[in-house]
Amino acid sequence: MPYRYLPEIAIADVAFEAWADSMEELFAAAADATMNVMVGDPGTIAWLKTRMIHAEESEVDMLLLQLLQELIFFKDAERLLLRVKRLDVRQRGGLYVLEAELGGEEIDPARHDLVVDVKAVTLHRFRVEQTPSGWEATVILDI
């Protein structure tokens, strides 16, 4: 599990730290951490529906923010629990460009151990950075 929760950072929210060798792996780990806050076992989410995401940002941290906000949007707007199936991040013309394929299914309380409802990703202490050992992110979710 390339993420861990940080109970000492947020009392009424959920904070986590994610890490990976590549930016794509970091984004996928952060997406899994976000989904794991909402669903006790993300492995119970079947790959029945697909959604595509395209995003462009001048800063890599805002690109991760967009990805996580899209997961929350689809949960709220379409009742979909989604996980990353495929993800590509590249730089083009001074922008970071994200292309992602998300897969999942509609919320089913009989099958999904629903934990808490994530409302948004906050900017408080939000960070994404490249380190000598890879990529790291800190995220606080408003619940």
N, C-alpha and C positions, 0 to 999 in steps of 0.2 A: 504494500500500500504506500504509494509515494506522496502521502499527505498525513497530517496529524492535526487534531483539534487543539486549540489553545484556550482552555477555560479561564486562564488568568487575564486574558486581554479584554473579554467582553462578558458582562454579567447578563444583560437582557438580550443579547444577540449571540450569534455563533461565529467564532473566529477559527480560521485554519491556516496552516502553512503547507504549501505544496512545493515539490522540487522534482527536477528531471534533468536528463542530459541535454534534451533538445527543447526548443520552444513548443513544438507540437505536443510532445509528451507532457510538458508542464500544463498546457491548456487542457488536455484530456484529463490529467490528474485533478485539476481544479474543478472541472465539470463533474467528475465522479464524486469529489468531496461535497460539492453543492447538492448533488442528487442524493447522496448518502445522508445528508441532514434531513431531507424530506422523506426518504424511504429507508427503513431499517436495513434492507438487503436489496441493493440495486440489481443484484443478479436475478431477482424475480421479475424484472421488466423484460417482457418479450419484445422482439424486434419485428413488430407488425406494421408500423407506419414509419415513413421517412420524411424528414424535413431538411431542406438545404438552407445554409446560411452563407451569405456573402457580406463581408464588412471590410471597411478601409478606415484606417486611423493613422495619424502622424506619430502617435506614441504607442508602444507595444502594450503598456498597461491598460490603455483605453480599449484596445482590441480584445483583451481578456475580459474586461468589464462588459463589452458588448456581447460576447459569447455567453457569459453567465446570465446576463439579463435576458437573452433570447430563451434560455432554458426556462426561466421563470415566466416569461411571456407565454410560451406555449403551454405551460402548466396552467396558467390562469385563463387564457383565451380559448384553448382547445381541450383542456383537461388531459394533456399529454405529458407523460413522464418520458424524457428522452435522454439518451446517452450518446456519446461520440462514437460513430462508426468509422469515420475517416476525417482527417483534418490536415490542412496544409496552410502554412503561414510563410509568406515570402515578402521581400521588399521590392517595391516597384515605384520608381519616380518619387522617392522621398516618403512613401507611405508603406505601412505594413498592411498586407492584404490577407484576409482570412477566407478560406473556402472550407466549409465543413458540411459533412453529411451526418445528421443525427437520426437515430433509430429508437423506436420505443412503442408505447401503447397508451391507451386511455387509462386513467386512474381506475383501479378496481380495488376498493377497500377490502374485499374478501381475499384478494391475493397479495396485495401490497401492504406491508406493515408501515402505515403512514405515521411519521413521527411528529414533525412540526411543519408549518406552512412558511416557506421562505417568501418574503414580500419583495425584497430588493437586495442588491449589492450596494454596500455603502462605500464612500470614498475615504472614510476615516481609516488611517493607517494602511490603505490599499497600496500595494507596491508589487512591481515585477522587475526583476533585475537579473542580469547575467553575472555570474560569479566565476571564479576560477574552476569550481567543480561542476558548473552547469547553470541551470536556471532555477530561480526561486520566486515564490509569490506569497504574499500575505493578504488574506481576504477576510472581511467581516460581513456577515449576512444579517440583514434585518429580518427578524422573525416575529 
